Amino acid sequence: MDSERKRHAEAVGRHFRLALLASMAFVALIGAIFFATPALGGLREFALVPLQAKGLVGILTAPLLHGSAGHWLANASALLVLGTLVGTVYPRAALRALPVLWLLSGVVTWLIGRPSFHIGASGLTHGLMFLLLFLGLFRRDKAAIAAALIAFFLYGGMVLTILPREPGVSWEYHLGGALAGIVAAWRWRRLDPEPPRKRYSWEIEEEQAAALAEAEAAQFEPPRPEDVPVLWQRPVPPPGGVVLPFRPRRDEDEAGR
């Protein structure tokens, strides 16, 4: 068990480094796009516009765009923390959930959004937070509960932003991300194995006592019939038969005379 826990700890450390690097790379990418936007003359044609054919491209590109430095920094910090947390605790589920969070949040916004330009990675951040929160509710192991509590403690205010509160804020993107996170959490709740659980001494003693009782009971249990050795085999008669001579009785012979 100690070796298993050691291998698990090494795997967690490896997943943490990969998730942190991936989150930092994505944050750097959206930062570079934000600072390059003025030089490119604006990127409105890549924004998500609900219920318009030209706005469909925004489902893919809108999470990369931000309208202000504060907008970018708010999403960047959440992506860095939540992305690293998801990739560390749920490395397998994260690879499948991220495309769903990205696309489904955009589709929901395109269907129900107000007629405006919707940009920003807030749908992705809300998706990650709700993914962590509901994975903790669905799985209920120690690692899942700890990750859900950390996410809710740091970004629990996202629960309030899925409804319209502030003008100019795309609550539709937030709601779409939350729905996508719940769907992904239910779909891949069992994809990552549970971490090895520490076994206490009383549990080991109970298992040893149960194994000893089974061994003692097996000593007095009669063997199965097919396991009993055969001590005597009936001899097989030789092939063919024996011809016996027929002799009539003497009284019958005399009566015949």
Salt bridges, closest charged atoms under 4 A:
ASP141 OD2 - ARG139 NE 3.02
GLU172 OE2 - ARG114 NE 2.79
GLU194 OE2 - ARG190 NH1 3.74
GLU203 OE2 - ARG197 NH2 3.12
GLU207 OE1 - ARG199 NH2 2.15
GLU226 OE2 - ARG224 NE 3.66
ASP227 OD2 - ARG224 NE 2.97
GLU252 OE2 - ARG249 NH2 3.03
